[in-house]
Amino acid sequence: MAKGTITFDLPEEEGEYRMAMDAHKMYSVLYDICEDLRNEVKYGDHKNMELCIWENVRDKIREIFNDYSFNLDNYQ
């Protein structure tokens, strides 16, 4: 099995180090946001205008993910 190593020059690259260490938290936040939006669109008790807003927000998040070639489904 292949292994990968990431090296940081601390303290100069403290910010980059923290970002790498917290990436799993960011993934969890983004995934939960997308799931909440999905559930709101699918099961929410709302009027047509609200549904349109939820769908637009969800679509925009997906569009931004695609711009960065990032697919949340790849990390489950």
FENNORJO-V305476 format. One record per helix or strand of 2 or more residues. SS is the DSSP state (h for helix, s for strand). FROM is the first residue (numbers start at 0). TO is the last residue. If there is no record, write none. Layout:
SS|FROM|TO / SS|FROM|TO
This chain:
h|13|20 / h|22|42 / h|47|66 / h|71|74
